[in-house]
Amino acid sequence: MISKDELHEFEHSISTGITVGIGSMILLFSSSTRVLIQCPFLCGRNERSHLGHGENIETSNLLFSLLNHEVKNCSLLGNKRLNLCFDDGSYICITPENNGLESYVITTSQGDYPIITY
């Protein structure tokens, strides 16, 4: 299980890139952390939000507004939902699918943490 200290590796790092592939998207950060997404995500700013899916290439454009922004807060809720809040007020909430498959993978300096829910 990922520790709070490892989640803090995201904080104060800059979103530096997005890799879009067939079946997944990867958010890259200046701290060498990353998140591979293969499940639903909600991102937006203020009251505007958009729903996307890591396996749907057409929704990758929703992530580009997160580029070059600093992560102010990172949290992993009890339902394994990952929340990243950025310095400009934008956010992404990654919610795992309840299918027993790998929904997303958090990578920190300590290793890879696949998130699976049943």
MOVENFEN-V399805 format. One line per field, one symbol per residue. ss: DSSP state (H for helix, E for strand, C for the rest). psi: psi as a letter, one per 40 degrees, with the letter a starting at -180 (. if undefined). burial: I if it has 9 or more other C-alpha atoms within 8 Angstrom, else O. A space follows every 10 residues. Layout:
BEGIN
ss: ???
psi: ???
burial: ???
END
This chain:
BEGIN
ss: CCCHHHHCCC CCCEEEEEEE ECCEEEEEEC CCCEEEECCE EEEEECCEEE EEECCCHHHH HHCHHHCCCE EEEEEECCCC CEEEEECCCE EEEEECCCCC CEEEEEEECC EEEEEECC
psi: iiiddddedd heihheihhh aheiihhiid eeiihhhfai ihiahbehii hihdehdded ddddeeifih hdhhihidef hhhhhideei ihhhhiigee ihdihhhaee aighhhi.
burial: OOOOOIIOII IOIIIIOIOI OOIIIIIIII OOIIIIIIII IIIIIOOOIO OIIIIIIOII OIIOOIIOII IIIIOIOOOI IIIIIIIOOI IIIIIIIOOO OIIIIIIIOO OOIIIIIO
END
